[in-house]
Amino acid sequence: MDGVMDILMDTIWDSLRLIPFLFLTYLVMEALEHKAGEKARRRIQGAGKLGPLWGAALGVIPHGFSAAASGLYLGRVITLGTLMSIYLSTSEEMLPVLLAEQVELGVILKILGLKMLIGMISGYLVEFVCRKVLRLNTHKMDIHAICETERCGCEGGILKSAVSHTVKICLYIFLVTLVLNGVIGLAGEERLGMLFVDLPLVGEMTAALVGLIPNCASSVVITELYLDGVIGTSQLMAGLLVNTGVGILIILRQGQSRKEKLGIIGALYGIAVFWGVVIGAAGIRF
């Protein structure tokens, strides 16, 4: 009983102490998004051959940009390569969690920089395969699809939105941390870590499967496991590269072709696992 109470109290404290950091982070993000969000969208739309480059750079900005990118892709305003570059570089809830946990700025910049680089390289590779190998036809622009996809939740203002996001992510963190603390307490970190590390590819594939869950909680799980030392850099990157928040949900809900939907998900998963294995083989550690 004492062990259960210890886990519960530790979880409550771990969650409560993050609130001020999360709130300030989301407040800044909301301000930046309101100021530069539409400009970023226009930059992506008019980027042409530089689409994957701009997509990788702007995709690093968390909080919903992958959802906007999904709408732009469904409207055929951006290409599949640009969409992939945005998906792979998107950080979602990873950045707020790392900032709230006061991880060294150098480590955060390395993670974001690597995601951006991978997004850019992969985006151009996808463009090459689509145009030169598969010779896919370019679809006509359909702005109506974008209008149906993008829903503005900003009517309440920056402060209200920041508070809402802070509350939601704190609840996610509390539940995820409670489960993780319980599992780690019962199984032990070493035994849990074996699921991700012991067999070749298994760690990266498992992390990518978790990251593929179209929910903010999945990026929280991956990040918390990394911070707890349960998974390493290669598993962290595999899980975060594939995580698009609600971006994939929009593709699944509003995409017209089942083959296209499965192709996007399969390609995203395969790319994430591939880069995770490469990172592990290269011995990259943060």
Secondary structure, DSSP 8 states (H G I E B T S, - for coil): -HHHHHHHHHHHHHHHTTHHHHHHHHHHHHHHHHHHHHHHHHHHHT-GGGHHHHHHHHHTS-SSHHHHHHHHHHTTSS-HHHHHHHHHH--TTHHHHHHHTT--HHHHHHHHHHHHHHHHHHHHHHHHIIIIIS--------HHHHHHH-----TT-HHHHHHHHHHHHHHHHHHHHHHHHHHHHHH-HHHHHHHHHSSTTHHHHHHHHHHTSSSHHHHHHHHHHHHTTSS-HHHHHHHHHS--TTHHHHHHHH-S-HHHHHHHHHHHHHHHHHHHHHHHHTT---
